[in-house]
Amino acid sequence: MPSYIGIDYGLANIGVAVGQSITQTATALQTIHIKHKFNWAELDKIIKQWQPDAIIIGLPLTEDGHTQLITKQVLNFAKKLISRYQLPVHEVDERYSSIQAQEEFAIARKQGNAKRKQGKYLDAHAAKNILQRWLDGI
């Protein structure tokens, strides 16, 4: 059963999600906080545990679909992922994935299904949305 890791790359946090192709579903996993530099050990552990067949990373584009400053940083990070893990890395338009994650969290809070402190996992939920978009397209 092919499995996948979804990544929402940010300057302060990196959201991580997992998914698999049989059920075509993605699940938020965790947020890796970046202090001074990226902690590869945390992602190494996730990759080892889940043994994905590919990594799906969100590509930040402007509203009209153009690249922006952080797009280059994401593409550089994607190259590092390929080199480090020897896995295919697929880029997915991540426009509105964070907004969608915030809206989902707000709904879950209203329904009593999420606590305020769980908001720190918004980046992981954005990664879930990115991965789900990719799964929906395969």
Secondary structure, 3 states (H helix, E strand, C coil): CCEEEEEEECCCEEEEEEEECCCCEEEEEEEEECCCCCCHHHHHHHHHHHCCCEEEEEECECCCCCECHHHHHHHHHHHHHHHHHCCCEEEEECCCHHHHHHHHHHHHHHCCCCCHHHHHHHHHHHHHHHHHHHHHHC
